[in-house]
Amino acid sequence: MTDSAHLILIVPGFFICFGLLWSVIVFLIGRLGGWSRLSRLYPGNQPPPGQSWRWVSASFGLFASYRKCLDITLSNAGLYLRPVIIFRIGHSPILIPWHAIVRARRSDLLITKAIRLEVKDPETGGVRKLRFYGSNLTSAIESGLGMT
Protein backbone atom coordinates (compact mmCIF):
# COMPACT_ATOMS: atom_id res chain seq x y z
CA MET A 1 0.00 0.00 0.00
CA THR A 2 1.23 3.45 -0.85
CA ASP A 3 1.46 6.39 1.52
CA SER A 4 -1.45 8.13 -0.18
CA ALA A 5 -3.59 4.99 0.25
CA HIS A 6 -2.78 4.99 3.96
CA LEU A 7 -3.73 8.64 4.18
CA ILE A 8 -7.03 7.96 2.44
CA LEU A 9 -7.81 5.37 5.14
CA ILE A 10 -6.41 7.27 8.13
CA VAL A 11 -8.25 10.57 7.67
CA PRO A 12 -11.80 9.13 7.51
CA GLY A 13 -10.88 6.66 10.24
CA PHE A 14 -9.85 9.52 12.51
CA PHE A 15 -13.13 11.36 12.00
CA ILE A 16 -15.17 8.21 12.58
CA CYS A 17 -13.26 7.37 15.79
CA PHE A 18 -13.43 10.97 17.02
CA GLY A 19 -17.20 11.08 16.36
CA LEU A 20 -17.73 7.83 18.25
CA LEU A 21 -15.59 8.94 21.18
CA TRP A 22 -17.38 12.33 21.31
CA SER A 23 -20.77 10.59 21.29
CA VAL A 24 -19.81 8.25 24.14
CA ILE A 25 -18.43 11.09 26.29
CA VAL A 26 -21.47 13.34 25.78
CA PHE A 27 -23.82 10.41 26.46
CA LEU A 28 -21.99 9.54 29.70
CA ILE A 29 -22.06 13.15 30.91
CA GLY A 30 -25.84 13.09 30.52
CA ARG A 31 -26.13 9.85 32.49
CA LEU A 32 -23.65 10.62 35.28
CA GLY A 33 -24.66 14.25 35.72
CA GLY A 34 -28.37 13.57 36.07
CA TRP A 35 -29.63 15.15 32.85
CA SER A 36 -31.16 11.90 31.59
CA ARG A 37 -33.05 11.34 34.84
CA LEU A 38 -34.45 14.87 34.86
CA SER A 39 -35.45 14.58 31.21
CA ARG A 40 -37.34 11.38 32.04
CA LEU A 41 -39.08 13.01 35.02
CA TYR A 42 -39.77 16.32 33.29
CA PRO A 43 -39.76 15.78 29.51
CA GLY A 44 -39.69 18.89 27.36
CA ASN A 45 -41.51 17.71 24.27
CA GLN A 46 -42.04 21.15 22.73
CA PRO A 47 -40.25 24.42 23.48
CA PRO A 48 -42.77 26.69 25.20
CA PRO A 49 -43.17 30.34 24.25
CA GLY A 50 -41.22 32.64 26.54
CA GLN A 51 -38.00 34.53 27.04
CA SER A 52 -34.98 32.62 25.73
CA TRP A 53 -31.22 32.66 26.27
CA ARG A 54 -28.68 30.95 24.05
CA TRP A 55 -25.24 29.63 24.95
CA VAL A 56 -25.92 29.59 28.69
CA SER A 57 -23.79 27.86 31.34
CA ALA A 58 -25.08 25.53 34.03
CA SER A 59 -23.92 22.68 36.23
CA PHE A 60 -25.75 19.56 37.34
CA GLY A 61 -24.45 18.23 40.63
CA LEU A 62 -20.75 17.42 40.80
CA PHE A 63 -20.28 15.60 37.51
CA ALA A 64 -21.71 17.70 34.73
CA SER A 65 -20.74 21.18 33.70
CA TYR A 66 -22.46 22.67 30.69
CA ARG A 67 -20.41 25.74 29.82
CA LYS A 68 -21.91 27.93 27.16
CA CYS A 69 -23.77 25.04 25.55
CA LEU A 70 -27.41 25.31 26.69
CA ASP A 71 -30.43 27.05 25.27
CA ILE A 72 -32.88 28.01 28.04
CA THR A 73 -36.42 29.33 27.81
CA LEU A 74 -38.38 30.70 30.77
CA SER A 75 -42.14 30.50 30.36
CA ASN A 76 -45.29 30.24 32.43
CA ALA A 77 -44.88 26.46 32.19
CA GLY A 78 -41.41 26.49 33.73
CA LEU A 79 -37.76 26.27 32.81
CA TYR A 80 -37.05 24.65 29.43
CA LEU A 81 -33.49 23.34 28.85
CA ARG A 82 -31.95 22.02 25.67
CA PRO A 83 -28.26 21.62 24.75
CA VAL A 84 -26.93 23.01 21.49
CA ILE A 85 -26.90 20.44 18.72
CA ILE A 86 -23.42 18.94 19.22
CA PHE A 87 -24.24 18.07 22.86
CA ARG A 88 -27.69 16.52 22.34
CA ILE A 89 -26.65 12.86 22.30
CA GLY A 90 -28.22 11.43 25.47
CA HIS A 91 -29.69 14.82 26.36
CA SER A 92 -33.42 15.03 25.66
CA PRO A 93 -35.00 18.44 26.33
CA ILE A 94 -36.22 19.16 29.86
CA LEU A 95 -39.16 21.28 31.02
CA ILE A 96 -38.95 21.78 34.79
CA PRO A 97 -42.27 23.14 36.06
CA TRP A 98 -41.99 25.99 38.55
CA HIS A 99 -43.72 23.93 41.25
CA ALA A 100 -40.98 21.26 41.00
CA ILE A 101 -38.35 23.75 42.19
CA VAL A 102 -38.39 23.30 45.96
CA ARG A 103 -35.56 25.67 46.81
CA ALA A 104 -33.66 28.45 45.10
CA ARG A 105 -30.91 30.68 46.37
CA ARG A 106 -28.38 33.04 44.91
CA SER A 107 -24.86 31.72 44.90
CA ASP A 108 -22.89 34.45 43.19
CA LEU A 109 -19.31 33.81 42.24
CA LEU A 110 -16.52 36.37 42.01
CA ILE A 111 -17.50 38.03 38.75
CA THR A 112 -20.71 36.29 37.72
CA LYS A 113 -24.14 35.92 39.22
CA ALA A 114 -25.49 32.44 39.78
CA ILE A 115 -28.59 30.78 41.16
CA ARG A 116 -28.74 27.32 42.68
CA LEU A 117 -31.97 25.38 42.28
CA GLU A 118 -33.10 22.20 43.97
CA VAL A 119 -35.54 20.29 41.79
CA LYS A 120 -37.85 17.71 43.32
CA ASP A 121 -37.42 14.08 42.27
CA PRO A 122 -40.96 12.72 42.72
CA GLU A 123 -39.83 9.10 42.45
CA THR A 124 -37.23 9.17 45.23
CA GLY A 125 -38.40 12.18 47.23
CA GLY A 126 -34.92 13.66 46.92
CA VAL A 127 -33.72 16.68 45.00
CA ARG A 128 -31.43 17.37 42.05
CA LYS A 129 -29.14 20.38 42.39
CA LEU A 130 -28.65 22.65 39.40
CA ARG A 131 -26.78 25.92 39.13
CA PHE A 132 -27.27 28.50 36.39
CA TYR A 133 -24.89 31.34 35.58
CA GLY A 134 -25.42 34.83 34.17
CA SER A 135 -26.94 37.97 35.62
CA ASN A 136 -29.87 38.35 33.21
CA LEU A 137 -30.85 34.69 33.44
CA THR A 138 -30.44 34.62 37.23
CA SER A 139 -32.68 37.67 37.62
CA ALA A 140 -35.31 36.18 35.29
CA ILE A 141 -35.36 32.87 37.18
CA GLU A 142 -35.75 34.74 40.47
CA SER A 143 -38.63 36.66 38.97
CA GLY A 144 -40.27 33.47 37.67
CA LEU A 145 -40.03 31.98 41.15
CA GLY A 146 -41.39 35.13 42.76
CA MET A 147 -38.15 35.84 44.64
CA THR A 148 -37.92 39.49 43.59
Stockholm file with secondary structure:
# STOCKHOLM 1.0

chainA/1-148         MTDSAHLILIVPGFFICFGLLWSVIVFLIGRLGGWSRLSRLYPGNQPPPGQSWRWVSASFGLFASYRKCLDITLSNAGLYLRPVIIFRIGHSPILIPWHAIVRARRSDLLITKAIRLEVKDPETGGVRKLRFYGSNLTSAIESGLGMT
#=GR chainA/1-148 SS CCHHHHHHHHHHHHHHHHHHHHHHHHHHHHHHHTHHHHHHHSBCCSCCSSEEEEEEEEEETTTEEEEEEEEEEEETTEEEEEECGGGCTTCCCEEECGGGEEEEEECCCSSSCEEEEEEECTTTSCEEEEEEECHHHHHHHHHHTTCC
#=GC SS_cons         CCHHHHHHHHHHHHHHHHHHHHHHHHHHHHHHHTHHHHHHHSBCCSCCSSEEEEEEEEEETTTEEEEEEEEEEEETTEEEEEECGGGCTTCCCEEECGGGEEEEEECCCSSSCEEEEEEECTTTSCEEEEEEECHHHHHHHHHHTTCC
//
